[in-house]
Amino acid sequence: MYRSIKDFSREWNKEAILTQHVMDSLTDDALKQQVYPEGRTLGRIAWHVTTNIPDYLTHFGFKIDRKEDGECVPASAKEIAAAFKEISSHAAQVIEQDWTDESLEQMQTAFGRQESNAEILMGLIKHIIHHRGQMTVLMRQAGIKPPGVYGPPKEDWIHLGVENPPL
């Protein structure tokens, strides 16, 4: 659990960089990839991750600009990646400016239950991680090698001297 805004910022920045690597690996064609016909596309998930940051933070009292048309997924992977970079960076600044270490201990109702502000911020990070995992699976299905997140993708194990990576 975060005991200081600095602790949160450190983790936020690490996870934002990892997510940015995934966003930067997307292609325009891959944005159409779906698991099943009625499911979200890779582009919809990437855009949801991006636009949900200000939506989520606004819900918990932060004053942060929201995307005008968060429902309209851009057709450009570069546009989504650039928006994620801008929004995730701005979100970190807003949180650092608006909340103090003491703010993290305060309780709010979050999704029908009482949570500390630290838990609320952790929930935002976990939400991004959850969808980032979905994105890497869809990238594989679209024929894109995903970047390493918490470890190398299977293709990069050979560079570590491992010929048959663990399953």
PyMOL CGO cylinders between C-alpha atoms (Angstrom):
from pymol import cmd
from pymol.cgo import CYLINDER

trace = [
    CYLINDER, 0.00, 0.00, 0.00, 1.20, 3.49, -0.69, 0.3, 1, 1, 1, 1, 1, 1,
    CYLINDER, 1.20, 3.49, -0.69, 2.24, 5.44, 2.38, 0.3, 1, 1, 1, 1, 1, 1,
    CYLINDER, 2.24, 5.44, 2.38, 3.40, 8.47, 0.43, 0.3, 1, 1, 1, 1, 1, 1,
    CYLINDER, 3.40, 8.47, 0.43, 2.60, 10.21, -2.83, 0.3, 1, 1, 1, 1, 1, 1,
    CYLINDER, 2.60, 10.21, -2.83, 6.23, 9.61, -3.77, 0.3, 1, 1, 1, 1, 1, 1,
    CYLINDER, 6.23, 9.61, -3.77, 5.67, 5.84, -3.42, 0.3, 1, 1, 1, 1, 1, 1,
    CYLINDER, 5.67, 5.84, -3.42, 2.62, 6.05, -5.65, 0.3, 1, 1, 1, 1, 1, 1,
    CYLINDER, 2.62, 6.05, -5.65, 4.39, 8.23, -8.22, 0.3, 1, 1, 1, 1, 1, 1,
    CYLINDER, 4.39, 8.23, -8.22, 7.30, 5.83, -8.42, 0.3, 1, 1, 1, 1, 1, 1,
    CYLINDER, 7.30, 5.83, -8.42, 5.00, 2.90, -9.21, 0.3, 1, 1, 1, 1, 1, 1,
    CYLINDER, 5.00, 2.90, -9.21, 2.76, 4.96, -11.49, 0.3, 1, 1, 1, 1, 1, 1,
    CYLINDER, 2.76, 4.96, -11.49, 5.74, 6.07, -13.56, 0.3, 1, 1, 1, 1, 1, 1,
    CYLINDER, 5.74, 6.07, -13.56, 7.11, 2.51, -13.86, 0.3, 1, 1, 1, 1, 1, 1,
    CYLINDER, 7.11, 2.51, -13.86, 3.75, 1.13, -14.96, 0.3, 1, 1, 1, 1, 1, 1,
    CYLINDER, 3.75, 1.13, -14.96, 3.14, 4.06, -17.33, 0.3, 1, 1, 1, 1, 1, 1,
    CYLINDER, 3.14, 4.06, -17.33, 6.46, 3.37, -19.05, 0.3, 1, 1, 1, 1, 1, 1,
    CYLINDER, 6.46, 3.37, -19.05, 5.61, -0.33, -19.43, 0.3, 1, 1, 1, 1, 1, 1,
    CYLINDER, 5.61, -0.33, -19.43, 2.17, 0.53, -20.79, 0.3, 1, 1, 1, 1, 1, 1,
    CYLINDER, 2.17, 0.53, -20.79, 3.71, 3.11, -23.12, 0.3, 1, 1, 1, 1, 1, 1,
    CYLINDER, 3.71, 3.11, -23.12, 5.93, 0.38, -24.61, 0.3, 1, 1, 1, 1, 1, 1,
    CYLINDER, 5.93, 0.38, -24.61, 2.79, -1.64, -25.36, 0.3, 1, 1, 1, 1, 1, 1,
    CYLINDER, 2.79, -1.64, -25.36, 1.01, 1.39, -26.82, 0.3, 1, 1, 1, 1, 1, 1,
    CYLINDER, 1.01, 1.39, -26.82, 4.04, 2.26, -28.96, 0.3, 1, 1, 1, 1, 1, 1,
    CYLINDER, 4.04, 2.26, -28.96, 4.05, -1.28, -30.39, 0.3, 1, 1, 1, 1, 1, 1,
    CYLINDER, 4.05, -1.28, -30.39, 0.50, -1.07, -31.73, 0.3, 1, 1, 1, 1, 1, 1,
    CYLINDER, 0.50, -1.07, -31.73, -0.18, -0.75, -35.45, 0.3, 1, 1, 1, 1, 1, 1,
    CYLINDER, -0.18, -0.75, -35.45, -3.17, 0.78, -37.19, 0.3, 1, 1, 1, 1, 1, 1,
    CYLINDER, -3.17, 0.78, -37.19, -4.21, -2.62, -38.62, 0.3, 1, 1, 1, 1, 1, 1,
    CYLINDER, -4.21, -2.62, -38.62, -3.87, -4.35, -35.24, 0.3, 1, 1, 1, 1, 1, 1,
    CYLINDER, -3.87, -4.35, -35.24, -6.34, -1.92, -33.64, 0.3, 1, 1, 1, 1, 1, 1,
    CYLINDER, -6.34, -1.92, -33.64, -9.15, -3.93, -35.29, 0.3, 1, 1, 1, 1, 1, 1,
    CYLINDER, -9.15, -3.93, -35.29, -8.13, -7.23, -33.63, 0.3, 1, 1, 1, 1, 1, 1,
    CYLINDER, -8.13, -7.23, -33.63, -10.88, -8.84, -31.54, 0.3, 1, 1, 1, 1, 1, 1,
    CYLINDER, -10.88, -8.84, -31.54, -11.10, -12.02, -29.47, 0.3, 1, 1, 1, 1, 1, 1,
    CYLINDER, -11.10, -12.02, -29.47, -14.69, -12.60, -30.64, 0.3, 1, 1, 1, 1, 1, 1,
    CYLINDER, -14.69, -12.60, -30.64, -17.07, -10.64, -32.90, 0.3, 1, 1, 1, 1, 1, 1,
    CYLINDER, -17.07, -10.64, -32.90, -18.92, -8.77, -30.14, 0.3, 1, 1, 1, 1, 1, 1,
    CYLINDER, -18.92, -8.77, -30.14, -15.80, -8.17, -28.05, 0.3, 1, 1, 1, 1, 1, 1,
    CYLINDER, -15.80, -8.17, -28.05, -13.80, -5.00, -27.70, 0.3, 1, 1, 1, 1, 1, 1,
    CYLINDER, -13.80, -5.00, -27.70, -11.16, -4.41, -30.32, 0.3, 1, 1, 1, 1, 1, 1,
    CYLINDER, -11.16, -4.41, -30.32, -7.53, -3.88, -29.38, 0.3, 1, 1, 1, 1, 1, 1,
    CYLINDER, -7.53, -3.88, -29.38, -8.01, -0.22, -30.33, 0.3, 1, 1, 1, 1, 1, 1,
    CYLINDER, -8.01, -0.22, -30.33, -11.08, 0.10, -28.07, 0.3, 1, 1, 1, 1, 1, 1,
    CYLINDER, -11.08, 0.10, -28.07, -9.15, -1.40, -25.12, 0.3, 1, 1, 1, 1, 1, 1,
    CYLINDER, -9.15, -1.40, -25.12, -6.14, 0.86, -25.73, 0.3, 1, 1, 1, 1, 1, 1,
    CYLINDER, -6.14, 0.86, -25.73, -8.38, 3.91, -25.96, 0.3, 1, 1, 1, 1, 1, 1,
    CYLINDER, -8.38, 3.91, -25.96, -10.33, 2.83, -22.85, 0.3, 1, 1, 1, 1, 1, 1,
    CYLINDER, -10.33, 2.83, -22.85, -7.07, 2.56, -20.87, 0.3, 1, 1, 1, 1, 1, 1,
    CYLINDER, -7.07, 2.56, -20.87, -6.14, 6.04, -22.06, 0.3, 1, 1, 1, 1, 1, 1,
    CYLINDER, -6.14, 6.04, -22.06, -9.43, 7.88, -21.58, 0.3, 1, 1, 1, 1, 1, 1,
    CYLINDER, -9.43, 7.88, -21.58, -10.34, 6.09, -18.36, 0.3, 1, 1, 1, 1, 1, 1,
    CYLINDER, -10.34, 6.09, -18.36, -7.46, 7.73, -16.46, 0.3, 1, 1, 1, 1, 1, 1,
    CYLINDER, -7.46, 7.73, -16.46, -9.07, 11.21, -16.34, 0.3, 1, 1, 1, 1, 1, 1,
    CYLINDER, -9.07, 11.21, -16.34, -12.57, 9.71, -16.02, 0.3, 1, 1, 1, 1, 1, 1,
    CYLINDER, -12.57, 9.71, -16.02, -11.49, 7.68, -12.99, 0.3, 1, 1, 1, 1, 1, 1,
    CYLINDER, -11.49, 7.68, -12.99, -9.59, 10.52, -11.35, 0.3, 1, 1, 1, 1, 1, 1,
    CYLINDER, -9.59, 10.52, -11.35, -12.42, 13.00, -11.90, 0.3, 1, 1, 1, 1, 1, 1,
    CYLINDER, -12.42, 13.00, -11.90, -14.77, 10.57, -10.14, 0.3, 1, 1, 1, 1, 1, 1,
    CYLINDER, -14.77, 10.57, -10.14, -12.56, 10.79, -7.04, 0.3, 1, 1, 1, 1, 1, 1,
    CYLINDER, -12.56, 10.79, -7.04, -12.32, 14.56, -6.92, 0.3, 1, 1, 1, 1, 1, 1,
    CYLINDER, -12.32, 14.56, -6.92, -9.37, 15.45, -9.14, 0.3, 1, 1, 1, 1, 1, 1,
    CYLINDER, -9.37, 15.45, -9.14, -9.67, 18.29, -11.59, 0.3, 1, 1, 1, 1, 1, 1,
    CYLINDER, -9.67, 18.29, -11.59, -8.24, 16.88, -14.79, 0.3, 1, 1, 1, 1, 1, 1,
    CYLINDER, -8.24, 16.88, -14.79, -9.28, 17.45, -18.40, 0.3, 1, 1, 1, 1, 1, 1,
    CYLINDER, -9.28, 17.45, -18.40, -11.19, 14.61, -19.99, 0.3, 1, 1, 1, 1, 1, 1,
    CYLINDER, -11.19, 14.61, -19.99, -11.13, 13.65, -23.67, 0.3, 1, 1, 1, 1, 1, 1,
    CYLINDER, -11.13, 13.65, -23.67, -14.01, 15.32, -25.51, 0.3, 1, 1, 1, 1, 1, 1,
    CYLINDER, -14.01, 15.32, -25.51, -14.97, 12.20, -27.45, 0.3, 1, 1, 1, 1, 1, 1,
    CYLINDER, -14.97, 12.20, -27.45, -13.69, 9.34, -25.34, 0.3, 1, 1, 1, 1, 1, 1,
    CYLINDER, -13.69, 9.34, -25.34, -16.05, 6.93, -27.10, 0.3, 1, 1, 1, 1, 1, 1,
    CYLINDER, -16.05, 6.93, -27.10, -14.65, 7.54, -30.59, 0.3, 1, 1, 1, 1, 1, 1,
    CYLINDER, -14.65, 7.54, -30.59, -11.56, 5.34, -30.98, 0.3, 1, 1, 1, 1, 1, 1,
    CYLINDER, -11.56, 5.34, -30.98, -8.88, 6.95, -33.16, 0.3, 1, 1, 1, 1, 1, 1,
    CYLINDER, -8.88, 6.95, -33.16, -7.88, 4.95, -36.24, 0.3, 1, 1, 1, 1, 1, 1,
    CYLINDER, -7.88, 4.95, -36.24, -4.24, 5.81, -35.62, 0.3, 1, 1, 1, 1, 1, 1,
    CYLINDER, -4.24, 5.81, -35.62, -2.17, 3.75, -33.20, 0.3, 1, 1, 1, 1, 1, 1,
    CYLINDER, -2.17, 3.75, -33.20, 0.30, 6.63, -32.94, 0.3, 1, 1, 1, 1, 1, 1,
    CYLINDER, 0.30, 6.63, -32.94, -2.50, 8.98, -31.88, 0.3, 1, 1, 1, 1, 1, 1,
    CYLINDER, -2.50, 8.98, -31.88, -3.57, 6.59, -29.11, 0.3, 1, 1, 1, 1, 1, 1,
    CYLINDER, -3.57, 6.59, -29.11, 0.03, 6.16, -27.92, 0.3, 1, 1, 1, 1, 1, 1,
    CYLINDER, 0.03, 6.16, -27.92, 0.61, 9.92, -27.90, 0.3, 1, 1, 1, 1, 1, 1,
    CYLINDER, 0.61, 9.92, -27.90, -2.63, 10.52, -25.98, 0.3, 1, 1, 1, 1, 1, 1,
    CYLINDER, -2.63, 10.52, -25.98, -1.68, 7.89, -23.39, 0.3, 1, 1, 1, 1, 1, 1,
    CYLINDER, -1.68, 7.89, -23.39, 1.72, 9.50, -22.89, 0.3, 1, 1, 1, 1, 1, 1,
    CYLINDER, 1.72, 9.50, -22.89, 0.22, 12.95, -22.41, 0.3, 1, 1, 1, 1, 1, 1,
    CYLINDER, 0.22, 12.95, -22.41, -2.63, 11.82, -20.15, 0.3, 1, 1, 1, 1, 1, 1,
    CYLINDER, -2.63, 11.82, -20.15, -0.56, 9.51, -17.93, 0.3, 1, 1, 1, 1, 1, 1,
    CYLINDER, -0.56, 9.51, -17.93, 2.07, 12.19, -17.42, 0.3, 1, 1, 1, 1, 1, 1,
    CYLINDER, 2.07, 12.19, -17.42, -0.51, 14.86, -16.67, 0.3, 1, 1, 1, 1, 1, 1,
    CYLINDER, -0.51, 14.86, -16.67, -2.35, 12.55, -14.26, 0.3, 1, 1, 1, 1, 1, 1,
    CYLINDER, -2.35, 12.55, -14.26, 0.82, 12.02, -12.22, 0.3, 1, 1, 1, 1, 1, 1,
    CYLINDER, 0.82, 12.02, -12.22, 1.29, 15.79, -11.96, 0.3, 1, 1, 1, 1, 1, 1,
    CYLINDER, 1.29, 15.79, -11.96, -2.31, 16.37, -10.88, 0.3, 1, 1, 1, 1, 1, 1,
    CYLINDER, -2.31, 16.37, -10.88, -2.15, 13.67, -8.20, 0.3, 1, 1, 1, 1, 1, 1,
    CYLINDER, -2.15, 13.67, -8.20, 1.16, 15.01, -6.86, 0.3, 1, 1, 1, 1, 1, 1,
    CYLINDER, 1.16, 15.01, -6.86, -0.29, 18.55, -6.74, 0.3, 1, 1, 1, 1, 1, 1,
    CYLINDER, -0.29, 18.55, -6.74, -3.71, 17.75, -5.29, 0.3, 1, 1, 1, 1, 1, 1,
    CYLINDER, -3.71, 17.75, -5.29, -3.03, 15.05, -2.70, 0.3, 1, 1, 1, 1, 1, 1,
    CYLINDER, -3.03, 15.05, -2.70, -0.59, 14.81, 0.18, 0.3, 1, 1, 1, 1, 1, 1,
    CYLINDER, -0.59, 14.81, 0.18, 0.73, 11.80, 2.05, 0.3, 1, 1, 1, 1, 1, 1,
    CYLINDER, 0.73, 11.80, 2.05, -2.07, 12.36, 4.56, 0.3, 1, 1, 1, 1, 1, 1,
    CYLINDER, -2.07, 12.36, 4.56, -4.65, 12.35, 1.75, 0.3, 1, 1, 1, 1, 1, 1,
    CYLINDER, -4.65, 12.35, 1.75, -3.81, 8.72, 1.04, 0.3, 1, 1, 1, 1, 1, 1,
    CYLINDER, -3.81, 8.72, 1.04, -5.31, 7.69, 4.38, 0.3, 1, 1, 1, 1, 1, 1,
    CYLINDER, -5.31, 7.69, 4.38, -8.66, 9.40, 3.79, 0.3, 1, 1, 1, 1, 1, 1,
    CYLINDER, -8.66, 9.40, 3.79, -11.63, 7.16, 2.99, 0.3, 1, 1, 1, 1, 1, 1,
    CYLINDER, -11.63, 7.16, 2.99, -14.08, 7.49, 0.11, 0.3, 1, 1, 1, 1, 1, 1,
    CYLINDER, -14.08, 7.49, 0.11, -16.81, 5.36, -1.38, 0.3, 1, 1, 1, 1, 1, 1,
    CYLINDER, -16.81, 5.36, -1.38, -15.36, 3.61, -4.39, 0.3, 1, 1, 1, 1, 1, 1,
    CYLINDER, -15.36, 3.61, -4.39, -17.57, 1.31, -6.44, 0.3, 1, 1, 1, 1, 1, 1,
    CYLINDER, -17.57, 1.31, -6.44, -19.92, 0.71, -3.53, 0.3, 1, 1, 1, 1, 1, 1,
    CYLINDER, -19.92, 0.71, -3.53, -17.34, 0.13, -0.81, 0.3, 1, 1, 1, 1, 1, 1,
    CYLINDER, -17.34, 0.13, -0.81, -15.19, 2.22, 1.49, 0.3, 1, 1, 1, 1, 1, 1,
    CYLINDER, -15.19, 2.22, 1.49, -11.58, 2.49, 0.36, 0.3, 1, 1, 1, 1, 1, 1,
    CYLINDER, -11.58, 2.49, 0.36, -8.66, 4.67, 1.29, 0.3, 1, 1, 1, 1, 1, 1,
    CYLINDER, -8.66, 4.67, 1.29, -7.38, 7.05, -1.34, 0.3, 1, 1, 1, 1, 1, 1,
    CYLINDER, -7.38, 7.05, -1.34, -4.25, 4.88, -1.49, 0.3, 1, 1, 1, 1, 1, 1,
    CYLINDER, -4.25, 4.88, -1.49, -6.45, 1.89, -2.42, 0.3, 1, 1, 1, 1, 1, 1,
    CYLINDER, -6.45, 1.89, -2.42, -8.26, 4.00, -5.00, 0.3, 1, 1, 1, 1, 1, 1,
    CYLINDER, -8.26, 4.00, -5.00, -4.96, 4.92, -6.68, 0.3, 1, 1, 1, 1, 1, 1,
    CYLINDER, -4.96, 4.92, -6.68, -3.83, 1.30, -6.54, 0.3, 1, 1, 1, 1, 1, 1,
    CYLINDER, -3.83, 1.30, -6.54, -7.11, 0.37, -8.22, 0.3, 1, 1, 1, 1, 1, 1,
    CYLINDER, -7.11, 0.37, -8.22, -6.32, 2.70, -11.12, 0.3, 1, 1, 1, 1, 1, 1,
    CYLINDER, -6.32, 2.70, -11.12, -2.93, 1.08, -11.63, 0.3, 1, 1, 1, 1, 1, 1,
    CYLINDER, -2.93, 1.08, -11.63, -4.41, -2.43, -11.41, 0.3, 1, 1, 1, 1, 1, 1,
    CYLINDER, -4.41, -2.43, -11.41, -7.06, -1.46, -13.96, 0.3, 1, 1, 1, 1, 1, 1,
    CYLINDER, -7.06, -1.46, -13.96, -4.37, -0.40, -16.42, 0.3, 1, 1, 1, 1, 1, 1,
    CYLINDER, -4.37, -0.40, -16.42, -2.35, -3.57, -15.77, 0.3, 1, 1, 1, 1, 1, 1,
    CYLINDER, -2.35, -3.57, -15.77, -5.44, -5.73, -16.32, 0.3, 1, 1, 1, 1, 1, 1,
    CYLINDER, -5.44, -5.73, -16.32, -6.17, -4.19, -19.71, 0.3, 1, 1, 1, 1, 1, 1,
    CYLINDER, -6.17, -4.19, -19.71, -2.49, -4.11, -20.69, 0.3, 1, 1, 1, 1, 1, 1,
    CYLINDER, -2.49, -4.11, -20.69, -2.51, -7.90, -20.32, 0.3, 1, 1, 1, 1, 1, 1,
    CYLINDER, -2.51, -7.90, -20.32, -5.53, -8.14, -22.62, 0.3, 1, 1, 1, 1, 1, 1,
    CYLINDER, -5.53, -8.14, -22.62, -3.77, -5.91, -25.11, 0.3, 1, 1, 1, 1, 1, 1,
    CYLINDER, -3.77, -5.91, -25.11, -0.67, -8.11, -25.28, 0.3, 1, 1, 1, 1, 1, 1,
    CYLINDER, -0.67, -8.11, -25.28, -2.80, -11.19, -26.00, 0.3, 1, 1, 1, 1, 1, 1,
    CYLINDER, -2.80, -11.19, -26.00, -4.61, -9.37, -28.81, 0.3, 1, 1, 1, 1, 1, 1,
    CYLINDER, -4.61, -9.37, -28.81, -1.28, -8.12, -30.14, 0.3, 1, 1, 1, 1, 1, 1,
    CYLINDER, -1.28, -8.12, -30.14, -0.09, -11.75, -30.40, 0.3, 1, 1, 1, 1, 1, 1,
    CYLINDER, -0.09, -11.75, -30.40, -3.28, -12.67, -32.23, 0.3, 1, 1, 1, 1, 1, 1,
    CYLINDER, -3.28, -12.67, -32.23, -2.70, -9.75, -34.60, 0.3, 1, 1, 1, 1, 1, 1,
    CYLINDER, -2.70, -9.75, -34.60, 0.81, -11.02, -35.36, 0.3, 1, 1, 1, 1, 1, 1,
    CYLINDER, 0.81, -11.02, -35.36, 2.68, -8.43, -33.30, 0.3, 1, 1, 1, 1, 1, 1,
    CYLINDER, 2.68, -8.43, -33.30, 5.41, -9.45, -30.86, 0.3, 1, 1, 1, 1, 1, 1,
    CYLINDER, 5.41, -9.45, -30.86, 4.48, -7.71, -27.62, 0.3, 1, 1, 1, 1, 1, 1,
    CYLINDER, 4.48, -7.71, -27.62, 7.22, -5.89, -25.75, 0.3, 1, 1, 1, 1, 1, 1,
    CYLINDER, 7.22, -5.89, -25.75, 8.50, -7.37, -22.54, 0.3, 1, 1, 1, 1, 1, 1,
    CYLINDER, 8.50, -7.37, -22.54, 6.55, -6.10, -19.58, 0.3, 1, 1, 1, 1, 1, 1,
    CYLINDER, 6.55, -6.10, -19.58, 7.57, -7.96, -16.42, 0.3, 1, 1, 1, 1, 1, 1,
    CYLINDER, 7.57, -7.96, -16.42, 9.90, -10.19, -18.38, 0.3, 1, 1, 1, 1, 1, 1,
    CYLINDER, 9.90, -10.19, -18.38, 10.91, -10.85, -21.98, 0.3, 1, 1, 1, 1, 1, 1,
    CYLINDER, 10.91, -10.85, -21.98, 8.52, -12.15, -24.62, 0.3, 1, 1, 1, 1, 1, 1,
    CYLINDER, 8.52, -12.15, -24.62, 9.22, -15.72, -25.72, 0.3, 1, 1, 1, 1, 1, 1,
    CYLINDER, 9.22, -15.72, -25.72, 11.25, -14.57, -28.75, 0.3, 1, 1, 1, 1, 1, 1,
    CYLINDER, 11.25, -14.57, -28.75, 13.75, -12.75, -26.55, 0.3, 1, 1, 1, 1, 1, 1,
    CYLINDER, 13.75, -12.75, -26.55, 14.59, -15.61, -24.19, 0.3, 1, 1, 1, 1, 1, 1,
    CYLINDER, 14.59, -15.61, -24.19, 17.28, -16.78, -26.62, 0.3, 1, 1, 1, 1, 1, 1,
    CYLINDER, 17.28, -16.78, -26.62, 19.18, -13.52, -25.94, 0.3, 1, 1, 1, 1, 1, 1,
    CYLINDER, 19.18, -13.52, -25.94, 19.32, -14.59, -22.30, 0.3, 1, 1, 1, 1, 1, 1,
    CYLINDER, 19.32, -14.59, -22.30, 20.83, -17.95, -23.18, 0.3, 1, 1, 1, 1, 1, 1,
    CYLINDER, 20.83, -17.95, -23.18, 17.55, -19.86, -22.87, 0.3, 1, 1, 1, 1, 1, 1,
    CYLINDER, 17.55, -19.86, -22.87, 16.74, -21.90, -25.98, 0.3, 1, 1, 1, 1, 1, 1,
    CYLINDER, 16.74, -21.90, -25.98, 13.51, -23.44, -24.70, 0.3, 1, 1, 1, 1, 1, 1,
    CYLINDER, 13.51, -23.44, -24.70, 11.72, -20.83, -22.58, 0.3, 1, 1, 1, 1, 1, 1,
    CYLINDER, 11.72, -20.83, -22.58, 9.37, -22.03, -19.87, 0.3, 1, 1, 1, 1, 1, 1,
    CYLINDER, 9.37, -22.03, -19.87, 5.73, -22.25, -20.85, 0.3, 1, 1, 1, 1, 1, 1,
]
cmd.load_cgo(trace, "trace")
